[in-house]
């Protein structure tokens, strides 16, 4: 009887709880990255090819984090395609 009750409770979980259970490590890493970026606000001298400019560090870290997310998403998508085909 207790086994049936557990399966009923598992089916009744909210979508938010299911999402948190499935992606908790991703959520924790995202929060750490956001905290790191928010705390690093000093100015930074950047050089890109022949250009040199000064910008806040968070402005340099944010695109790098977004590029990392995009690369991870593309690699995961590629892996899923390979497994299906």
Residue pairs with C-beta under 8 A, 6 or more apart in sequence:
20 27
33 65
36 61
37 58
37 61
37 62
37 65
38 58
40 57
40 58
40 61
41 56
41 57
41 58
42 56
42 57
43 54
43 55
43 56
43 57
44 54
44 55
44 56
44 57
44 60
45 52
45 53
45 54
46 52
46 53
46 54
46 55
46 60
